[in-house]
Amino acid sequence: MGRRARLGLMLCLAALWAGGLAAADEEGNQDESLESKTLSAEDQVKDHSTGTRVVAGQIFLESGKSDSPSKDEENFHSQEEEKENSLEELNSLEMSNLLNQDLEEAEIQSPVLTAIGGTADGEPCHFPFLFMEKEYEECTADGREDGRLWCATTYDYKKDQKWGFCETEEQSNKRRQMQEAEDVYQTGMKILNESSKKAQKKEAYQYLLKAADMNHTKAMEKVSYALLFGDYLKQNIQSSKELFEKLTEEGSPKGQMALGFLYASGLGVNSSQAKALVYYTFGALGGNLIAHMILGYRYWAGIGVLQSCESALTHYRLVANHVASDISLTGGTVVQRIRLADEVENPGMASGMLEEDLIQYYQFLAEKGDVQAQVGLGQLHLHGGRGVEQNHQRAFEYFNQAAYAGNSHAMAFLGKMYSEGSDVVPQSNETALQYFKKAADMGNPVGQSGLGMAYLYGRGVPVNYELALKYFQKAAEQGWVDGQLQLGSMYYNGIGVKRDYKQALKYFNLASQGGHILAFYNLAQMHATGTGVMQSCHTAVELFKNVCERGRWSERLMTAYNSYKDGDSNSAVVQYLLLAEQGYEVAQSNAAFILDQKAGIVGENETYPRALLHWNRAASQGYTVARIKLGDYHFYGFGTDVDYETAFIHYRLAAEQQHSAQAMFNLGYMHEKGLGIKQDIHLAKRFYDMAAEASPDAQVPVFLALCKLGVIYSLQYVREINIREVFSHIDMDQLLGPEWDLYLMTIIALLLGTIIAYRQRQHQAIPRPAGLRPAVPQQEPPPEHQPPQ
């Protein structure tokens, strides 16, 4: 075992010495493994300015038709060769001797298969051997009902009848058990991949659970993640942790990455960033792309490690190469970034999601023959997003209906689908070319770009760079991103035109403004190598990070959002926490938002500190609401001590960098009260006014705050003024003249006389009310006035 360990260590050192990172996860899933076509780390880091081609995001070595390199470039490459030669001279002999020695020892130690039991116990198996007129190069179970493997110890079994088992009974039982587990796993995966109904997916996971109980590695990986996120199984962090630990012991990169996540987020274990870093590193060495992405973000932001742009570039570039290689002609995955905080603050604001009623309305219009609705629904189902799942069958049907009605956009997208090929649409260059030509003749930029691709790569037509350039230019002039991207690639590589890095940079920038993933990728390569632009590690990392965040794992953003909408905040927060570890700013803010609402999966005393951590990470990536939240947490003491000075700093950053009206209002309040800063009513008014100017929504609260500020200012002025001292400083002779007292007495006398006269006139003029007159008793008339009786 010691020699094997030594051999493994030496092989690892050799791989690191060469600068390569091996891709060992054989499952081939894009979201968590590397494929053999991924470039080595050495190829990723070296300068691609000459001798390479960037076409649709891929880097190809030139065969010899490139322009002659400049002297600077030759010097650069000669220096690199000298470094490599010196490195080899110093170390190659020692390394090769050690490796050869260990490899020889490994060959000597390779076990010779010996027969167990039978008629030739202890004798070596003979390969090949002849049995039933068939040669066998390995052990077989043919001829046995129990399925146990055996071999012959001589060439001709029939002649010599010498044989023995290749495995013990225990090994045989274990092998059959694993075969049974594999069959159960494949049954579950078939149901899972072929069904879209939730009930059927739950049934599939029951098969996977059974296979996991039989120690099937891939089934355990599937089940452990399902238990972690609550996908079709009841969420159980503790059970998932136990499975991840078991997988880690078996060397599973997925298990190592997930265990690192648990330690980083403190789910089911005590939080430990050091352990998280160790498990992430092992997962990355095993080829796990998510682990690489997490390490890239940690080195970029300096989380648990020393900040290193170069290390971040290495990890992000590795993942970006894989993401870019998976981008098809129809485009990449649509990433729907929905902020929960914004939805709550602005319920009327569109989240980008299409309501089910609206989708049904568009479907009704499409059925009635509305061409625009057919094209729109076709694009939605082709790319997915906005709450609509990717469905090529439905996309093909809608495009067919619109194309039959003569819509050029639908024809062009049908050309794309035929050019790319899928389970629904068979790949056909001829059919694609027909649709592209029809659309291009109608002036459609998508069709023009598709026709340019056909001439560029010779798909159904002879290669013609001039025609390709012509059609790409037409598409680019109409603002179509694919045309801009391919035009940039042609200028970058000098295909059909003279090589021009400035023109390439121009068109890549235009395509990146349209959100094309490969445009970001190509720009990142140019900034990383300093080709056509000033070399900038920071810019390259940001661009590569953007590419990495468009990988297929970004689909979990929508899964987490749907879980939250369905009321399962525990499942949502775990998914957002994993995406937050990968560096998604929207996931960081959403995880903090859910934790802020006291998520049940985290202890009550831990919610605010963890929310504070993720608000801080989101704020460092430029999210304004997160910066204001940081100020609020320090102002009120949520998850930390009350610290007005730190709160003031965060509010000021939000006000200065993002011009936040809320931050300006808070700064005005802190100046008014003297919290974390010297009290200053004038500065308070200034910030209140700035808040009102920054947002119309702030005008009402600002008006009320200014009214209160005016009252406070008046009271403060009266409180501070000294009446006696004020009058002692007034010189009346100078102010009103030497006879000011006579003037004052006259004015007072006139005022007094006026008041007296006014009151007398008022008293005479106002009659008494009728109801207040005194009652006069009625008297009987005198006798003489009485009528005669």
C-alpha positions in Angstrom: 0.0 0.0 0.0 2.9 2.4 0.8 4.4 1.9 -2.7 1.0 2.5 -4.3 0.5 5.6 -2.3 4.0 6.8 -3.3 3.2 6.1 -7.0 -0.1 8.0 -6.7 1.7 10.9 -5.1 4.4 11.0 -7.8 1.8 10.8 -10.6 0.0 13.8 -9.0 3.2 15.8 -8.7 4.0 15.0 -12.3 0.6 16.2 -13.4 0.9 19.4 -11.4 4.4 19.9 -12.8 3.2 19.8 -16.3 0.5 22.3 -15.3 -2.5 20.1 -16.2 -5.6 19.4 -14.2 -7.0 15.9 -14.9 -10.7 15.3 -15.5 -11.5 12.2 -13.6 -15.3 12.2 -13.2 -16.4 9.7 -15.9 -20.1 10.5 -15.6 -19.8 13.3 -18.2 -22.5 15.5 -16.8 -21.8 19.1 -17.7 -22.8 20.4 -14.3 -20.3 18.4 -12.3 -17.6 16.8 -14.5 -14.9 17.5 -17.1 -14.7 15.9 -20.4 -11.6 14.9 -22.3 -12.0 17.8 -24.7 -11.4 20.4 -22.0 -8.1 22.1 -22.5 -5.2 21.5 -20.1 -4.2 24.2 -17.7 -1.0 24.8 -19.6 -2.9 25.5 -22.8 -5.3 27.7 -21.0 -2.6 29.9 -19.5 -0.3 30.4 -22.4 -0.6 33.3 -24.9 -3.0 32.6 -27.7 -2.2 35.7 -29.6 -0.5 33.8 -32.5 -0.8 30.4 -33.9 -4.4 30.0 -32.6 -7.9 30.5 -33.8 -10.9 31.5 -31.8 -14.0 30.3 -33.6 -17.3 30.2 -31.8 -15.5 30.2 -28.5 -13.1 27.4 -29.3 -9.4 27.7 -29.6 -7.8 25.9 -32.5 -4.1 25.6 -33.3 -3.2 27.0 -36.7 -1.8 24.4 -39.1 0.7 26.8 -40.7 -1.4 29.3 -42.7 -1.1 32.1 -40.1 0.6 35.4 -40.5 4.3 35.6 -39.7 4.7 36.4 -36.0 6.2 39.6 -34.9 9.7 39.8 -33.2 8.1 40.5 -29.8 5.9 37.4 -30.2 9.0 35.3 -31.2 10.9 36.6 -28.2 8.0 35.8 -25.9 7.8 32.2 -27.2 11.6 31.8 -27.2 11.6 32.9 -23.5 8.9 30.5 -22.7 10.8 27.7 -24.4 13.9 28.5 -22.5 12.0 28.4 -19.2 10.5 25.0 -20.1 13.9 23.6 -21.2 15.6 24.8 -18.1 12.8 23.3 -16.0 13.2 20.0 -17.8 17.0 20.0 -17.5 16.7 20.5 -13.7 14.0 18.1 -13.0 13.1 15.7 -15.8 15.9 13.2 -15.0 15.0 12.9 -11.4 11.3 12.8 -12.0 11.6 10.2 -14.8 13.8 8.0 -12.7 11.4 8.0 -9.7 8.4 7.5 -11.9 10.0 4.6 -13.8 11.1 3.0 -10.6 7.6 3.2 -9.2 6.0 2.1 -12.4 8.3 -1.0 -12.6 7.4 -1.8 -9.0 3.7 -1.4 -9.8 4.1 -3.8 -12.8 5.9 -6.3 -10.7 3.2 -6.1 -8.0 0.3 -6.4 -10.5 -1.6 -9.5 -9.3 -1.5 -12.7 -11.4 -5.0 -14.2 -11.4 -4.9 -17.6 -9.8 -7.6 -20.3 -9.8 -9.6 -20.8 -6.6 -10.9 -24.3 -6.0 -12.0 -26.4 -9.0 -9.6 -28.9 -10.4 -6.6 -26.5 -10.5 -6.6 -24.7 -7.2 -3.7 -22.2 -6.9 -2.6 -22.5 -10.6 -2.5 -19.3 -12.7 -5.3 -18.7 -15.1 -4.4 -19.1 -18.8 -5.6 -16.4 -21.2 -6.9 -16.9 -23.7 -8.4 -20.3 -23.1 -10.7 -22.4 -25.3 -14.1 -23.4 -24.1 -17.0 -24.6 -26.2 -15.0 -23.7 -29.4 -14.8 -20.1 -28.2 -11.7 -18.2 -26.9 -12.0 -16.2 -23.7 -9.6 -13.3 -22.9 -11.0 -13.0 -19.4 -12.9 -14.9 -16.7 -16.4 -15.9 -17.7 -19.6 -17.2 -16.2 -20.6 -19.1 -19.3 -21.5 -22.7 -18.5 -22.5 -22.0 -14.9 -26.0 -21.4 -13.6 -24.9 -19.5 -10.5 -23.2 -16.8 -12.5 -19.8 -17.3 -10.7 -16.7 -16.4 -12.8 -14.2 -19.0 -13.6 -11.1 -19.6 -15.9 -9.1 -22.5 -17.3 -5.5 -22.9 -16.3 -4.6 -24.4 -19.7 -5.5 -23.4 -23.2 -7.9 -26.2 -24.1 -10.4 -26.7 -21.3 -12.1 -29.7 -23.0 -8.9 -31.6 -23.4 -7.3 -30.9 -19.9 -10.5 -30.2 -17.8 -8.3 -27.9 -15.6 -10.2 -24.9 -14.1 -10.9 -22.8 -11.1 -12.9 -19.9 -9.9 -11.7 -16.3 -10.4 -13.3 -15.1 -7.3 -14.3 -16.2 -3.9 -18.0 -16.9 -3.1 -18.1 -13.6 -1.2 -16.6 -11.7 -4.1 -19.1 -13.3 -6.4 -22.0 -12.4 -4.3 -20.8 -8.8 -4.0 -20.3 -8.6 -7.8 -23.8 -9.9 -8.4 -25.2 -7.5 -5.9 -23.5 -4.6 -7.7 -24.8 -5.8 -11.0 -28.3 -5.9 -9.5 -27.8 -2.4 -8.1 -26.6 -1.1 -11.6 -29.8 -2.6 -13.2 -32.0 -0.9 -10.5 -30.1 2.4 -11.1 -30.5 2.3 -14.8 -34.2 1.6 -14.4 -34.6 4.7 -12.1 -32.6 6.9 -14.5 -34.6 5.8 -17.5 -37.9 6.8 -15.7 -36.3 10.0 -14.5 -35.1 11.1 -17.9 -38.1 10.1 -19.9 -40.8 11.6 -17.7 -41.8 15.1 -16.8 -44.6 14.3 -14.2 -43.7 14.8 -10.6 -45.3 11.4 -9.5 -43.1 9.5 -12.0 -40.0 11.3 -10.9 -40.8 10.4 -7.3 -41.1 6.8 -8.4 -37.7 7.0 -10.2 -36.1 8.2 -7.0 -37.5 5.1 -5.2 -35.5 3.0 -7.5 -32.4 5.2 -6.9 -32.9 4.9 -3.2 -32.9 1.1 -3.5 -29.8 1.2 -5.6 -28.1 3.6 -3.1 -28.9 1.2 -0.3 -27.0 -1.4 -2.3 -23.9 1.0 -2.3 -24.2 2.0 -5.9 -22.0 5.1 -6.1 -23.9 7.1 -8.8 -27.2 6.3 -7.1 -25.8 7.5 -3.8 -24.8 10.7 -5.4 -28.2 11.3 -6.9 -30.0 10.4 -3.7 -27.7 12.5 -1.5 -28.3 15.6 -3.5 -32.1 14.9 -3.6 -32.1 14.6 0.2 -30.0 17.8 0.5 -32.3 19.9 -1.7 -35.6 18.1 -1.1 -35.9 17.1 -4.8 -38.7 14.5 -5.0 -37.5 13.2 -1.6 -38.2 14.6 1.8 -35.4 17.0 2.7 -33.1 15.4 5.3 -29.8 17.2 5.8 -28.4 14.7 8.3 -29.0 11.7 5.9 -27.5 13.6 3.0 -24.4 14.4 5.1 -23.9 10.7 6.0 -24.1 9.8 2.3 -21.7 12.5 1.4 -19.2 11.3 4.0 -19.5 7.8 2.6 -19.0 9.0 -1.0 -16.0 11.1 0.2 -14.4 8.0 1.6 -14.8 6.3 -1.7 -13.2 9.3 -3.5 -16.3 10.7 -5.2 -15.6 14.4 -6.3 -19.3 15.1 -6.1 -19.3 13.9 -2.5 -16.2 15.9 -1.6 -17.6 19.1 -3.1 -21.0 18.7 -1.3 -19.3 17.9 2.0 -17.2 21.1 1.5 -20.5 23.0 1.0 -22.0 21.6 4.2 -18.9 22.8 6.2 -18.9 26.1 4.5 -22.6 26.8 5.2 -22.8 25.0 8.6 -25.6 22.7 7.6 -25.7 19.5 9.6 -22.1 20.2 10.9 -20.3 22.9 12.7 -19.2 25.6 10.2 -15.5 25.3 9.3 -14.1 27.2 6.4 -10.8 25.4 6.6 -12.4 22.0 6.2 -14.6 23.4 3.4 -11.5 24.5 1.5 -9.9 21.1 1.8 -12.9 19.3 0.5 -13.4 21.8 -2.3 -9.8 21.4 -3.3 -10.1 17.6 -3.4 -13.3 17.9 -5.4 -11.6 20.2 -7.9 -8.6 17.8 -8.3 -11.1 15.1 -9.0 -12.5 17.2 -11.9 -15.7 18.6 -10.3 -16.6 21.8 -12.2 -18.7 23.3 -9.4 -15.7 22.9 -7.0 -13.5 24.7 -9.5 -16.1 27.5 -9.7 -16.3 27.8 -5.9 -12.6 28.0 -5.6 -12.4 30.6 -8.4 -14.9 32.8 -6.5 -13.1 32.3 -3.2 -9.7 33.3 -4.7 -11.3 36.2 -6.4 -13.1 37.5 -3.3 -10.5 36.4 -0.8 -12.9 34.1 1.2 -10.9 31.8 3.5 -7.8 32.2 1.2 -5.4 35.0 0.3 -6.9 36.9 -2.6 -5.3 35.9 -5.8 -6.5 37.0 -9.3 -4.2 34.5 -11.0 -5.6 31.5 -9.1 -9.1 32.7 -9.7 -8.3 33.0 -13.4 -7.0 29.4 -13.5 -10.2 27.9 -11.9 -12.7 30.1 -13.8 -10.9 29.6 -17.1 -11.1 25.8 -16.7 -14.9 25.9 -16.1 -15.5 28.6 -18.8 -13.7 26.4 -21.4 -16.2 23.6 -20.7 -19.2 25.9 -20.7 -18.2 27.5 -24.0 -17.6 24.1 -25.6 -21.2 23.2 -24.8 -22.7 26.2 -26.4 -24.6 25.3 -29.6 -25.7 27.3 -32.6 -29.1 27.7 -31.0 -27.5 29.5 -28.0 -27.0 28.7 -24.4 -29.2 28.3 -21.3 -31.3 31.3 -20.4 -30.5 32.4 -16.8 -33.5 33.8 -15.0 -32.2 36.0 -12.2 -35.1 36.9 -9.9 -34.5 38.9 -6.7 -36.8 38.0 -3.9 -36.2 41.3 -2.1 -37.1 43.3 -5.1 -40.3 41.3 -5.6 -41.4 42.1 -2.0 -40.4 45.8 -2.2 -42.0 46.3 -5.6 -44.8 43.8 -6.0 -46.0 45.4 -9.3 -42.6 45.1 -10.8 -42.2 42.5 -13.6 -40.0 39.7 -12.5 -39.5 38.4 -16.0 -41.7 35.4 -15.4 -44.7 34.8 -17.6 -47.9 34.0 -15.8 -49.7 30.8 -16.7 -52.7 32.7 -17.9 -50.5 34.8 -20.2 -48.9 31.7 -21.7 -52.3 30.2 -22.3 -53.4 33.4 -24.0 -50.4 33.3 -26.3 -51.1 29.6 -27.0 -54.7 30.6 -27.9 -53.5 33.3 -30.3 -51.0 30.8 -31.9 -53.8 28.3 -32.4 -55.8 31.0 -34.1 -53.0 31.6 -36.6 -51.2 34.6 -34.9 -47.7 34.4 -36.5 -46.0 36.6 -33.9 -47.4 34.5 -31.1 -46.2 31.3 -32.8 -42.6 32.7 -33.3 -42.5 34.0 -29.7 -43.7 30.7 -28.2 -41.2 28.8 -30.5 -38.3 30.8 -29.2 -39.5 30.4 -25.6 -39.6 26.6 -25.9 -36.4 26.5 -27.9 -34.3 28.2 -25.3 -36.4 27.9 -22.1 -36.7 30.5 -19.5 -39.3 33.0 -18.1 -41.1 30.1 -16.5 -41.2 28.0 -19.6 -39.4 24.6 -19.8 -37.2 23.9 -22.8 -39.1 21.7 -25.3 -37.7 21.3 -28.8 -40.8 19.4 -30.0 -43.2 22.3 -29.3 -40.6 24.8 -30.6 -40.4 22.9 -33.9 -44.2 22.8 -34.2 -44.6 26.5 -33.6 -41.8 27.4 -36.0 -43.3 25.2 -38.7 -46.7 26.9 -38.4 -45.1 30.3 -38.6 -42.8 29.3 -41.5 -45.7 27.9 -43.4 -47.3 31.4 -43.1 -44.2 32.9 -44.6 -42.5 34.3 -41.5 -38.7 34.7 -42.2 -37.8 34.5 -38.5 -39.4 31.1 -38.1 -37.6 29.9 -41.2 -34.3 31.0 -39.8 -34.9 29.2 -36.5 -35.9 26.1 -38.3 -32.6 26.3 -40.1 -30.9 26.5 -36.8 -32.6 23.5 -35.4 -31.8 21.4 -38.5 -28.2 22.6 -38.5 -27.7 21.7 -34.9 -29.9 18.5 -34.7 -31.6 17.0 -31.7 -33.7 14.1 -30.6 -36.7 15.8 -32.2 -35.1 17.3 -35.4 -32.6 15.1 -37.3 -29.4 17.0 -38.3 -29.5 17.9 -42.0 -27.2 20.5 -43.5 -29.2 20.5 -46.8 -32.6 21.2 -45.1 -31.0 23.9 -42.8 -29.4 25.5 -45.9 -32.8 25.7 -47.6 -34.4 27.5 -44.7 -31.4 29.8 -44.2 -31.5 30.8 -47.9 -35.3 31.5 -47.8 -34.9 33.7 -44.6 -31.8 35.5 -45.9 -33.5 36.3 -49.2 -36.1 38.0 -47.1 -33.5 40.1 -45.4 -33.7 38.2 -42.1 -30.4 38.6 -40.0 -30.8 35.2 -38.4 -31.0 33.6 -41.8 -28.0 35.6 -43.1 -25.9 34.6 -40.1 -26.9 30.9 -40.6 -26.0 31.1 -44.3 -22.6 32.7 -43.3 -22.0 29.7 -40.9 -22.7 27.3 -43.7 -20.2 29.0 -46.0 -17.6 29.4 -43.2 -17.6 25.7 -42.2 -18.8 24.2 -45.5 -22.1 22.8 -44.3 -24.0 21.7 -47.4 -21.9 24.1 -49.6 -18.3 24.5 -50.5 -16.3 26.7 -48.0 -16.3 30.3 -49.2 -14.9 32.8 -46.7 -15.9 35.8 -48.9 -19.5 34.9 -48.9 -19.4 34.0 -45.2 -17.9 37.5 -44.5 -20.6 39.1 -46.6 -23.5 37.4 -44.9 -22.0 38.0 -41.4 -21.6 41.7 -42.2 -25.2 41.9 -43.3 -26.4 40.2 -40.1 -24.1 42.4 -37.9 -25.4 45.6 -39.5 -28.9 44.6 -38.4 -27.6 44.1 -34.8 -27.8 40.3 -34.8 -25.4 39.0 -32.1 -24.4 35.8 -33.9 -23.3 37.8 -37.0 -21.3 40.1 -34.8 -19.7 37.2 -33.0 -18.6 35.3 -36.1 -17.4 38.6 -37.7 -15.3 39.2 -34.7 -13.9 35.6 -35.0 -13.0 36.1 -38.6 -11.1 39.3 -37.9 -9.4 37.7 -34.9 -8.2 34.7 -36.9 -7.7 36.5 -40.2 -10.1 34.2 -42.0 -11.2 35.9 -45.3 -9.9 39.2 -44.1 -6.6 40.6 -42.8 -6.2 39.8 -39.1 -7.3 42.8 -37.1 -7.6 42.5 -33.3 -9.2 46.0 -32.9 -12.0 45.0 -35.3 -12.4 41.7 -33.5 -12.6 43.5 -30.2 -15.2 45.8 -31.5 -17.5 43.0 -32.8 -17.0 40.9 -29.6 -18.0 43.9 -27.5 -21.1 44.4 -29.6 -22.0 40.8 -29.3 -21.4 40.9 -25.6 -23.8 43.8 -25.2 -26.4 41.4 -26.7 -25.6 38.9 -24.0 -23.9 36.3 -26.2 -21.9 33.8 -23.9 -19.2 33.2 -26.5 -18.6 36.9 -26.9 -17.8 37.1 -23.2 -15.6 34.1 -23.5 -13.6 35.5 -26.4 -13.2 38.9 -24.7 -12.0 37.1 -21.6 -9.4 35.2 -23.6 -8.2 38.4 -25.2 -7.9 40.2 -21.8 -6.2 37.2 -20.2 -3.5 37.0 -22.9 -3.3 40.7 -23.7 -4.3 40.1 -27.3 -5.4 43.4 -28.9 -6.0 44.9 -25.5 -4.0 45.7 -22.4 -3.6 42.5 -20.4 -5.9 42.6 -17.4 -6.4 39.6 -15.0 -9.2 41.4 -13.2 -11.2 42.0 -16.3 -10.6 38.5 -17.6 -11.8 36.9 -14.3 -15.0 39.0 -14.4 -15.7 37.9 -17.9 -14.9 34.3 -17.3 -17.1 34.4 -14.2 -19.9 35.7 -16.3 -19.4 32.7 -18.7 -19.3 30.2 -15.8 -22.5 31.5 -14.4 -24.3 30.6 -17.7 -23.5 26.9 -17.3 -26.3 24.4 -16.9 -26.1 24.5 -13.1 -27.7 28.0 -13.4 -31.0 26.2 -13.9 -31.1 25.6 -10.2 -31.9 29.3 -9.8 -35.3 28.7 -11.2 -35.7 25.5 -9.2 -34.9 27.4 -6.0 -37.3 30.2 -6.9 -40.1 27.7 -7.6 -39.5 26.0 -4.2 -39.8 29.4 -2.5 -43.0 30.2 -4.3 -44.4 26.8 -3.3 -43.8 27.7 0.3 -40.7 25.4 0.8 -38.3 28.0 2.0 -36.0 25.4 3.6 -35.4 23.7 0.2 -35.0 27.1 -1.5 -32.5 28.5 1.0 -30.2 25.4 0.7 -30.2 25.6 -3.1 -29.5 29.4 -3.0 -26.7 28.8 -0.5 -25.0 26.4 -2.9 -25.3 28.8 -5.7 -24.1 31.6 -3.4 -21.0 29.6 -2.8 -20.5 29.5 -6.6 -20.5 33.3 -6.6 -24.0 34.1 -7.9 -24.8 37.5 -6.4 -28.6 37.0 -6.9 -28.3 33.7 -4.9 -26.4 35.4 -2.2 -29.0 38.1 -1.8 -31.9 35.7 -2.0 -30.3 33.3 0.6 -29.8 36.3 2.9 -33.4 37.4 2.3 -34.8 34.0 3.3 -32.5 33.8 6.3 -33.6 37.3 7.3 -37.1 35.8 7.6 -35.9 33.2 10.2 -35.6 30.1 8.0 -36.3 27.0 10.0 -33.4 25.0 8.7 -31.0 27.3 10.5 -30.9 27.8 14.3 -32.7 31.0 15.5 -29.5 32.5 16.9 -27.7 31.8 13.6 -30.1 33.4 11.1 -29.0 37.0 11.4 -25.2 36.3 11.4 -25.5 34.1 8.3 -27.8 36.6 6.6 -25.3 39.3 7.4 -22.5 37.2 5.8 -24.4 36.8 2.5 -25.6 40.4 2.4 -22.0 41.4 2.7 -20.9 39.2 -0.2 -23.8 40.4 -2.4 -22.9 44.0 -1.5 -19.3 43.5 -2.5 -20.6 42.5 -6.0 -22.5 45.8 -6.3 -26.1 45.1 -5.2 -27.5 48.3 -3.7 -30.2 46.7 -1.5 -27.6 44.5 0.1 -25.4 47.5 0.9 -28.4 49.2 2.6 -29.2 46.0 4.5 -25.6 46.0 5.8 -26.2 49.5 7.2 -29.5 48.4 8.7 -27.9 45.3 10.4 -25.2 47.5 12.0 -27.7 50.2 12.9 -30.1 47.9 14.7 -27.6 45.3 15.8 -28.9 42.4 13.8 -26.3 39.6 13.9 -23.7 42.0 15.2 -23.2 44.8 17.7 -24.9 48.1 17.2 -22.3 50.2 15.3 -23.6 53.5 14.0 -20.2 54.4 12.5 -20.2 51.3 10.3 -23.8 51.7 9.4 -23.0 55.3 8.3 -20.2 54.0 6.1 -22.4 51.5 4.3 -25.2 54.1 3.8 -22.7 56.5 2.4 -21.3 53.9 0.0 -24.8 53.1 -1.2 -25.5 56.8 -1.7 -22.3 57.7 -3.5 -21.8 54.6 -5.6 -25.4 53.6 -6.4 -27.2 56.9 -5.7 -29.7 55.2 -3.5 -32.6 57.4 -2.2 -33.1 55.2 0.8 -29.4 55.5 1.8 -29.6 59.3 1.4 -32.7 59.5 3.6 -31.0 57.3 6.2 -27.9 59.6 6.1 -30.1 62.6 6.6 -31.7 60.9 9.7 -28.3 60.1 11.2 -27.1 63.6 10.7 -30.3 64.9 12.2 -30.0 62.7 15.3 -26.2 62.8 15.5 -25.9 59.0 15.2 -22.4 57.8 14.2 -21.6 61.4 13.0 -21.7 64.9 14.5 -25.2 66.3 14.6 -25.7 68.7 11.7 -29.3 69.9 10.8 -28.0 71.6 7.7 -26.4 68.4 6.3 -29.5 66.5 7.3 -31.6 68.8 5.2 -29.2 68.4 2.3 -29.4 64.6 2.3 -33.2 64.7 2.6 -33.3 67.0 -0.4 -31.0 64.7 -2.3 -33.2 61.7 -1.5 -36.3 63.6 -2.9 -34.4 64.4 -6.1 -33.1 60.8 -6.5 -36.6 59.1 -6.3 -40.1 60.4 -6.6 -41.2 57.8 -4.1 -39.1 59.6 -1.4 -40.8 62.9 -1.8 -43.6 62.3 0.8 -41.4 61.0 3.6 -38.8 63.7 2.8 -41.6 66.4 3.1 -42.6 65.0 6.5 -39.0 64.8 7.7 -38.3 68.4 6.6 -41.4 69.6 8.5 -40.2 67.9 11.6 -36.7 69.3 11.0 -38.1 72.8 10.7 -40.0 72.5 14.0 -36.8 71.1 15.7 -34.7 73.9 14.2 -37.2 76.6 15.4 -37.3 75.2 19.0 -33.5 74.9 19.1 -33.2 78.5 17.9 -35.6 79.8 20.6 -33.9 77.6 23.2 -30.5 79.0 22.3 -31.4 82.7 22.1 -31.0 85.1 25.1 -33.7 87.8 25.0 -32.2 90.1 27.6 -28.8 89.9 25.9 -30.3 90.6 22.5 -32.0 93.8 23.8 -28.9 95.0 25.6 -27.0 95.0 22.3 -29.7 97.1 20.5 -29.0 100.9 20.3 -32.5 102.5 19.9 -31.1 106.0 19.4 -29.1 104.8 16.4 -31.9 102.6 15.2 -34.9 104.9 15.4 -33.4 108.4 16.1 -32.9 110.4 19.3 -36.6 110.9 20.0 -37.6 107.3 19.5 -39.4 107.3 22.9 -41.8 110.0 21.8 -42.6 108.1 18.6 -43.1 104.9 20.6 -45.5 106.6 23.2 -47.4 108.2 20.3 -47.8 104.9 18.6 -48.9 103.2 21.8 -51.4 105.9 22.5 -52.9 105.7 19.0 -53.1 102.0 19.3 -54.8 102.2 22.7 -57.3 104.8 21.5 -58.1 102.8 18.4 -58.8 99.7 20.5 -61.1 101.6 22.9 -63.1 103.2 20.1 -63.4 99.9 18.3 -64.7 98.1 21.4 -67.3 100.9 22.1 -68.6 100.9 18.6 -68.8 97.1 18.7 -70.8 97.1 21.9 -73.4 99.6 20.5 -73.8 98.0 17.1 -74.4 94.4 18.2 -78.2 93.9 19.2 -79.2 91.4 21.9 -80.4 88.2 20.6 -84.2 87.7 20.8 -84.0 84.7 22.9 -82.0 86.6 25.5 -84.5 89.5 26.0 -86.0 89.6 29.5 -89.6 88.3 29.6 -92.2 91.1 30.2 -95.3 89.9 32.3 -98.6 90.3 30.5 -100.9 92.6 32.5 -104.7 92.7 32.3 -106.1 95.8 30.6 -107.6 98.5 32.9 -111.3 98.3 33.6 -112.3 101.2 31.4 -110.9 99.5 28.5 -112.8 96.3 29.1 -115.7 95.6 26.7 -119.1 96.0 28.0 -120.7 92.9 29.3 
